[in-house]
Amino acid sequence: MLRLKSLKEPTNPEDGLRILIARYRPRYLPKNKESWDQWWKDLAPSKALFKEFVKDNTIGWNEYERKFRHEIRNNPNSMNALNGLRSLSKTSNVTILCYCKDENRCHRFIIKQMTEED
């Protein structure tokens, strides 16, 4: 089962394998407080797309989603990671993490959708 969480939410035993899918390590979190088991940068938006959507706010959600899906589909490493996540989540609990508060406007929501598509 695949779950979504913000890094700011508490860890729970039902989370299973906790995978951070952010491009950047959260600066507010000391290394000794890291709450993820693995860090998969290949499922994060590119630096340029992150800048457009989060930092500069020059594109809206729909454009961000379109560009992010394009990035993932056209990057072999990202597709391998996505397929690995899809397989893992069929046999065990997996929680994908990011620092965005609203999971419905975060790339982790898109990644979950993509794991459910054929």
Buried (B, 14 or more C-beta within 10 A) or exposed (E): EBBBBBBEBEEEEEBBBBBBBBBEEBEEBEEEEBBBBEBBBBBBBBEEBBEBBBEEEEBEEEEBBEBBBEBBEEBEEBBEBBEBBBEBBEEEBBBBBBBBEEBEEBBBBBBBEBBEEE
